Amino acid sequence: MAFKQTVHRVLFGVVTGLGGIAGILFGLYSARYLVGLTQVTIYACYAAFTILGLVLGILLADPVADAAAETVESATSSLQKMALSEVVLGALGLIIGLGLAFFVSLAIQSFKFESVPLIGAWLSPVLILFNAVLFGTLGAFVGVRFSAAKSVRGFLEAKGEKAESLVLIDTSIIVDGRLAAVLETGFLPGQVVVPQFVLGELQTLADSEDPLKRVRGRRGLELLEELRSSHPFQVADDPVEGKGADQKLVKLARTTHAALLTNDYNLQKVASVQGVKVLNLNQLAAALKPTVLPGQVLQLSLQREGKEAHQGVAYFEDGTMVVVERGRPHIGKDVIAEVSSVMQTATGKMVFAKFRHLVEANSASEESA
């Protein structure tokens, strides 16, 4: 707050002084047109224009100083949050941009703008100033964006990995609770990265007054703490422009060519439209759901004996094994069986069913009826 007040006071004085200087310059400029006036009258006009400029400067100083102080404070805060590499490359980009602006300005000065009515004398300086601001801003912007992309990918380059192997983690995946199990399988295609703004969103949830949100946020932070030792992940602490975590995630994924792991359906659609590869854990779980449910009646062809003396074994088209209780006497025949349970193991999925009757016997009974 003290810094903002100091900036406001300095700018208030500067704007007021500029108003007075503008009044003096306007008085001097208009002196050439004051013909037939005495010297005293001319000095009185100088004084009047100077006072008028000071008054206008004082009237405009407060709102201009407020706006400028807000801008300076915001820029200072942004600089403090920026990584050193971003500041250095941003400054280098600014210098390069101003260098290009210098050569463009030389070309602008070669034109004869004085022949343009009314604004000819001011046109060249205005274009030169606009050119410097344009190229300087563009150079600084490119430098900062280049730094953000390089800093996130730097740790991969040190390991000889590709940036395409990055997987950005969304908040919804962390609070979901299944991330550790997914990482344990080793199916994720690359290095896991948790952006700093996702950690900030988790902290906001953990500090929320809503009990449900608070529990989810704390569970997410605890999960990340556990993963730090078992499955090390990278934290991307470089600031990313955007209004919310979702928009920042998409921008970071596009910049680094990373995949995005999420459970958020809307985020998946937005990211897919912008060309980001999305890994949806809910879709993966749906794809792994059993194709049969307990109580479902199936027609099976028993092909061999099971481990137990009374069991027969059949197979689905995808190779899933079905163990049929009391099916051993009917090996080589088609039977009707009812699913009793489905078991997912490390080696695959197994279905257990109970024998009901032979398909041939069922057909014969229907014919006799």
Secondary structure, DSSP 8 states (H G I E B T S, - for coil): -HHHHHHHHHHHHHHHHHHHHHHHHHHHHHHTT-TT--HHHHHHHHHHHHHHHHHHHHHHHHHHHHHHHHHHHHHHHHHHHS-HHHHHHHHHHHHHHHHHHHHHHHHHHTS-GGGSTTTHHHHHHHHHHHHHHHHHHHHHHHHHHHHHHHHHHHHHHHTT--GGGEEEE-HHHHHHS-HHHHHHHT-S-SEEEEEHHHHHHHHHHHT-SSHHHHHHHHHHHHHHHHHHHHS--EEE-S----SSHHHHHHHHHHHHT-EEEE--HHHHHHHHHTT--EEEHHHHHHHTS-SS-TT-EEEEE--EE-SSTTEEEEE-TT--EEEEET-GGGTTSEEEEEEEEEEEETTEEEEEEEEEEEHHHHHHHHHH-
